[in-house]
Amino acid sequence: MSRITDYSLLFQMMFGTKSSVGMVNSIKVSSLSSASVKAQLNAAGINTNSKQYKAAIRQMTQDPRSSAMFTNVQAIKNLMRSYDSNGDWIDPSTGLTGLLVNEYKGDWHKIISIPESSRQIDEKGSC
């Protein structure tokens, strides 16, 4: 059985050439909107016009330091699995979508009034 070892990172470090940390097919996050990168992603089977892709890229670029980061096609595909076709986040524990709450936590505990006309009354006459 042959063993294939990639020494490219070692050679790059020895000769002082910079690379994107040895990632295969690396893409700079700041260049995700360029036409050539979009063509590469489309060739890899990623629909760059889908809401799922746009939600994944929005999450990837939230960090202000992300413009200097690198990614690859497989990382984008893995992140896209966290969103459904509508761009809603999928909860990994329940599999339900649309339950991501980004609001201020103090807003969760507000008491709101529900009008009598909107309340459902059961057979016993209680709410």
C-alpha positions as CSV (number, residue, x, y, z in Angstrom):
1,M,0.0,0.0,0.0
2,S,1.4,3.4,-1.0
3,R,1.4,6.2,1.4
4,I,0.9,9.8,0.1
5,T,2.2,12.6,2.2
6,D,1.9,16.2,1.4
7,Y,5.0,18.1,2.1
8,S,4.0,21.4,0.4
9,L,3.5,23.3,3.7
10,L,6.9,22.2,4.9
11,F,8.5,23.4,1.7
12,Q,6.6,26.7,1.8
13,M,7.8,27.3,5.4
14,M,11.4,26.4,4.4
15,F,11.5,28.8,1.5
16,G,9.5,31.6,3.2
17,T,6.7,31.6,0.7
18,K,3.3,32.5,2.1
19,S,0.2,30.4,1.5
20,S,-3.2,30.2,3.0
21,V,-2.1,27.9,5.8
22,G,-2.0,24.9,3.5
23,M,-5.7,24.7,2.8
24,V,-6.8,23.0,-0.4
25,N,-8.5,25.3,-2.9
26,S,-8.5,28.2,-0.4
27,I,-10.6,31.2,-1.1
28,K,-10.2,34.5,0.7
29,V,-13.4,35.5,2.5
30,S,-13.2,39.1,1.2
31,S,-13.2,37.9,-2.4
32,L,-16.4,35.8,-2.1
33,S,-18.4,38.4,-4.1
34,S,-16.0,38.3,-7.1
35,A,-17.2,36.8,-10.4
36,S,-14.3,34.2,-10.6
37,V,-15.0,32.9,-7.1
38,K,-18.7,32.7,-7.8
39,A,-18.0,30.7,-10.9
40,Q,-15.7,28.4,-8.9
41,L,-18.5,27.9,-6.3
42,N,-21.1,27.3,-9.0
43,A,-18.8,24.7,-10.6
44,A,-18.6,23.0,-7.2
45,G,-22.4,22.7,-7.0
46,I,-23.1,25.7,-4.8
47,N,-26.0,28.0,-5.9
48,T,-24.6,31.4,-5.1
49,N,-28.1,33.0,-5.5
50,S,-29.8,30.8,-3.0
51,K,-31.0,32.1,0.4
52,Q,-29.2,29.2,2.0
53,Y,-25.8,30.3,0.6
54,K,-26.4,34.0,1.4
55,A,-27.3,33.1,5.1
56,A,-24.1,31.0,5.4
57,I,-21.9,33.8,3.9
58,R,-23.6,36.4,6.2
59,Q,-22.7,34.3,9.2
60,M,-19.2,33.8,7.9
61,T,-18.6,37.5,7.3
62,Q,-20.1,38.8,10.6
63,D,-16.7,39.0,12.3
64,P,-14.9,42.2,11.2
65,R,-11.7,40.2,11.0
66,S,-13.1,37.8,8.5
67,S,-11.8,39.8,5.5
68,A,-8.3,38.4,6.2
69,M,-9.6,34.8,6.7
70,F,-9.6,32.0,4.2
71,T,-12.2,29.3,3.5
72,N,-12.7,26.6,1.0
73,V,-15.6,25.0,-0.9
74,Q,-16.2,22.2,1.6
75,A,-16.3,24.6,4.5
76,I,-19.0,26.7,2.8
77,K,-21.0,23.5,2.0
78,N,-20.7,22.4,5.7
79,L,-21.9,25.8,6.9
80,M,-24.8,25.8,4.4
81,R,-26.1,22.6,6.0
82,S,-26.9,24.7,9.1
83,Y,-29.6,26.6,7.0
84,D,-32.7,25.5,5.1
85,S,-33.7,26.6,1.6
86,N,-35.3,29.7,3.0
87,G,-32.1,30.8,4.8
88,D,-33.4,30.0,8.3
89,W,-31.0,28.5,10.8
90,I,-31.7,24.8,11.6
91,D,-31.5,23.9,15.3
92,P,-29.1,20.9,15.4
93,S,-30.7,19.4,18.5
94,T,-34.3,19.5,17.3
95,G,-34.0,20.0,13.5
96,L,-36.5,22.8,13.6
97,T,-36.0,26.0,11.7
98,G,-36.7,29.7,12.4
99,L,-36.1,29.4,16.2
100,L,-32.9,31.5,16.3
101,V,-33.4,34.5,18.6
102,N,-30.9,37.3,18.2
103,E,-32.8,39.9,20.2
104,Y,-31.8,41.3,23.6
105,K,-32.4,38.6,26.3
106,G,-34.3,41.1,28.5
107,D,-37.0,41.3,25.8
108,W,-37.9,37.7,26.4
109,H,-39.5,38.3,29.8
110,K,-42.0,41.0,28.9
111,I,-45.6,40.6,30.0
112,I,-48.0,41.3,27.2
113,S,-51.7,41.6,27.4
114,I,-53.9,39.3,25.3
115,P,-57.4,40.6,24.5
116,E,-60.3,38.4,25.6
117,S,-61.5,38.1,21.9
118,S,-58.2,36.4,21.0
119,R,-58.2,33.8,23.8
120,Q,-59.3,30.3,23.2
121,I,-61.8,28.9,25.8
122,D,-61.9,25.1,26.3
123,E,-65.1,23.1,27.1
124,K,-64.9,23.8,30.8
125,G,-65.0,27.5,30.2
126,S,-61.4,28.2,31.3
127,C,-58.5,29.5,29.2
